[in-house]
Amino acid sequence: MTSTPTGPRSRLDPEPMPRRDFLGLSSIFTAGAAMLFATIGMLRLPKAAVLPVPARKFKVTLPETLAPGIAYQPPGRNVAVVRDTDGVFAVSLVCTHLGCIVKPSATGFDCPCHGSRFAPDGSVTHGPAPVALNWIEVAGAEGQYTVDESVTVPQGTRINA
């Protein structure tokens, strides 16, 4: 019978695990964990990891109480739809200076980033923006309009209201 530093060893005590066996078992466990995580990763592949983007073409219903010349911004869009005496038009709210989103104001649109100001028709009234806001294609009639953000039109292009 062998003895240990604390006294004689009991026959019921488990045999100590040799170092070589421990390393072999730990390598099997590590390989199994790697295979499990690889399988989980492969199962996630069919699902796209990109965020959905709203369609560039969308429908807008202008409120009947909207006064002429006042910009209406559809929720979640960077576009302003304006009805004036000449018709309806849409202007992009992306500043032509560095791409900030301009905010509608009493005098037109103001860029909160660098102070550019735009008239209600999108033309520059105060720099540093180099050019006017882009006009966007609008189609439809009688309060129901379709705006296509991917198509720019020449400034001044309106449809009859």
N, C-alpha and C positions, 0 to 999 in steps of 0.2 A: 504494500500500500504506500502510495506517495504522500508526502506531506506538503502542506502549503504554509505560507507565512503565518496564517491564522490557526493552523493546527492540522490534524490529519484530514485528508479528503474523504468525503463520504462517497459510497458507491452510487448514491442517488443523484449526485451533482452531475450536470451535463459535461460532456467532454469539451474542452476549449476548441474553438474553430481555428484551424490553421489559417495563416495569413493568405496563402495561395487560394484557398477556398473562398475566403471573404472577397478577394479581388475578383475572382471569377463570377461570383454571384452579383457583385455590384456592377460589373460590366454588362451582364445579361439584363439587369434591371435598367441600366442607362440606355441600352439599345432598344428595349421595349418601350421606354418613355419617348425616345426619339421617334420611333415608328408610330406611336399613338398621336403625337403632335403633328407629324407629317400627314397622317390620315385626316386629322381634323382640318388641317390647312387645305388639303385637296378637296374636301367636301365643301369648303367655302368658295372655291374657285368659280362654280357656275353662277354665283350671285355677284352682280356688278357692284363694285365698291365706289361708284360715283354717285353724287347727289343728283336727283332729278332737277332739270331746269325747266321753268315754265316755257310754254310755246311762244315763239316770237310773233305769232299771229294770234290775236285775241279779239273778242267782242267787247264793246263798251256801250252802255246805255247812259246817255247824259241826263242828269237830273233836270226836270222841267223848271225847277226854280233857279237854275244856273243863269246868272246875269250875263249878258253879252260882254265879251272881252275878258271874262274871268276864267282862269285855267282850272280844269278838272283833272286831278291825278287819280287814275284807277288804282285801287289798293294793290300793293306789291309790284307796281310797275314804275319804270323810270321814264315815263312819258306824260306829257300834259296835253290834253285835248281841249281846244278853245273854240267856242262858237262866237263869231262876231257878225257884224252886219253883212259882210261879204260871203260868209259860209263857215265851214268847219275845217280846222286844220289840226295837226298834231306836231308837237315839238319834242325832241329828245331832251331829257333833263340831265344828260351827261355833259359836263363842262368841256369845252374844246381846248382848255388850257392844259389840265393834267388829269382829267377824267373824274373829278369829284361830282357828286350829285347836287345840282342846284335846287334851291327851294323857291317856290312861288312867293311873291311879295306883292305889295300894292302897286309897285311900279313895273312889275314884270317878273324877273327871276334874279336871285342873288346866289353867288357861289360862296359857301361858308369857308372854303379852304384858303383862297387867295384874294377874295374881294372883287371878282369880276361881277359885272352887272349886265343884265340883258333886258331888252324891251319885251313887251308881251308877244311880239312876233319872233323873238329869238335873236334879234340883231344885237350886237355888242354896243353898250352905252358907256362902259368903263372897263378898261383892261385889267389884268394882263391877258385875257383870252384873245387869241389872234383872229378867230373867225366866229361867225354866228353859230347858234345851236342848230343842229341838223333838223330838217323837216322830215317827217315820216309819212308814209303813204296811209291815207284814210279812204275807206269806201263805205257806202251805205247811205241811208236817208232816214229822216223823221225820228231822230233820237237813237236809232240803232246803227252803230258804226262798227266796222272791222278795221283794226289798226294792225299794220304789219311792220314791226320794228326792224326787220331785216332789209326793208326797202326805203332808201332815202329819195326824196323828191326835191326839185328846185324850190328855193324859198319863194313863198307867195302862192304855192299850189294849194287851192282850197276846193272843197266840194260844196255844192249848194245845200243849205241846211233845210 
